[in-house]
Amino acid sequence: MEYYTEHNRYRPKTPSGTGKIAIYSETVNKNGKTILKKTGEEDLYKKIQASLDETKVYNILEQFLQSGDTTVLNRRQGIYANLTEMPKNEIEMLNLIKRAEHEFNALDKDVRAEFENDVGVFKQSIIDGSFETRMNKYVKKKQEKAQPQQTTQQTQQEQKPQGVNLSE
């Protein structure tokens, strides 16, 4: 998916003389393949003109002066982020998602169980912030399992009789 900026805008290409763009939806054919199917057309000019009044600076300032509502001026906040390594198109994005799913499936079964063996729950935990607590819980369980084994190994070593050196 390409991210557009003020200097790199999306400009749909339409055949000369038409202001309509095709609308597609995703469907699955009888072979199980995902395909795009044309479901309609949309008048691009009408779509642009529908939001014309709310984007004019004079109208925004007039609305502010009449109501005194400051939210009129800052409805959309700018985002400042380094997006240089973001996927450039939808294919790259889908490949990134598939790679993440593959890496999730390669995790230890106990880690996957912590996330209900569902990659969706795993991704959502990263978004909602519960990822760290879930992983800490898994690490704690693993340490508790390893600790009794270490203590039994230590006691076994302590119980071994010390060898007598006969060469002296």
N, C-alpha and C positions, 0 to 999 in steps of 0.2 A: 504494500500500500504506500503510495507516495504521499508525503505530507506537503501540502501547498502553503506558500507564504504570500506575502503581499507582492513579492517580486517574481514568484513562480506560481501563477494562478492556474487553476483548472479551466481549460477552455474546451468545452465539448465541440467536436467537429460535426457539423451537420451538412448535409448536401446543400448546395447553393439553391436558394429560393425557399427553403423550409426553415421554420423556427421550432421544429419539433425534434425531440430526442426520444429514442426508444427506451422503454422500461423493460428490464429483464428480471425474471425470478428463477431461483434455483430449483430444479426438479430432479428426480431420479428416474432413469429410464428402466425398461424391463430387464436389462442386463446388469442393473445395479450401479451404473455409472452416473455420476452427477453431471448434469448438463444445464446450460442456461437456455431458457425459453422466453421468447418475446411475449410479454403480457399486455403491452399497451404502449401509448405514446403520451408525451407531456409537452405542452407548449412552453418552451424555455422563456420566451419573451414575457408571457403572462406571469410566470413564476418570479422572474426578476422584478417586474413592475409591482407585484403584490407586496414586496417588502421595501419599496422605494421610500415611502413617507417616513417610516420609522428609522431609516438610515441617514436622512438628511440632517446635517449638523444644526441648521436653523430650527428645525422642528424639535430636536432634542433640547436645545437651549430654551426655546419657547415653553416647552413642557416643564422644564426646571423652574423657569421664572414664574410661571403660573401657580405651580403647586409647592415649590420650595423643597421638593423631594430630591435628595441627593443621590438616591439609588438610580435615578434616571441617567446620571452621568457615568456611573460605573457598573452597568449591568454585566458587562463581560470583562473579566480580569485577564490581563495578559499572562502568558505562561513563558517563563524563562527557563530553558533547560537545554542540555547538550543532547541533541537528537541525531548526532552524526552516525551513530551505530544502530539506529532504528531500522527496521525493514523498509526497503524502498518501494515495495509493491506487495500485493496480497499473497503472491506465491512465496516470497521470502518470509512473510509473516506466518503462513501455514507451515513452512518448513521449520521455523523456530519453535512453533507449538508442538509439532511432531517430535522434534529433538528433545523438548522438555518432557513429553510423555514417555519417550524411550528411556530417558535418564531416570524418570520416576519408576518405571517398571524394572530397571536394573538395580534399584535400591534393595536393601535387606528386607526380608519379609516382615520383620517386626516394625520397621519404619513405615512400610506401606500399611500395615495394620493400624498404626497410630492415626493414619489418615483414611481409615475405613476402606483401604484398597481402592480408592477412587482418586484419580488424578485431578478431578474437578475440586474435590475437597482440599487437596494439596495446594492447588493454585489459589483457591479462595482463602486459605489460611495465610498465605503470603500477603494477600490484599488486606485482610481484616486484622492482621497483626498477631494472630494466634500461633503462627509458625514457630516462633522462638520458644514459647512455653511448651508446645507439643514436643519439639525436638529436645528441650531440656528434660522433659519427663522421660523420653526414650533413653537419653544418655544416663539419667539417674537409675533407671531400671537395669541398664546394661552394667553399670558400675556395681550395683547391688548383687547382680548375678556373679560378677567376676570376683567380688570381695570374699565370699565364702570359699571359693576355689583357692585363692591366694593363702588364706589362713590355714586351710587343710594341708597345702603344700609345705607351709612353714612348719607346722607341727610334725609332719612326717620327717622333715629334715632334722628337726630337733630331737626326735626319738631315735634316729639312727645312732648306733654306738660309734664313738670315735675310734678310728683305726689305731692300732698300736704299731709303732715303728720299731721293727726288730733289727734294723741295720745298725743301731747305736751300740 
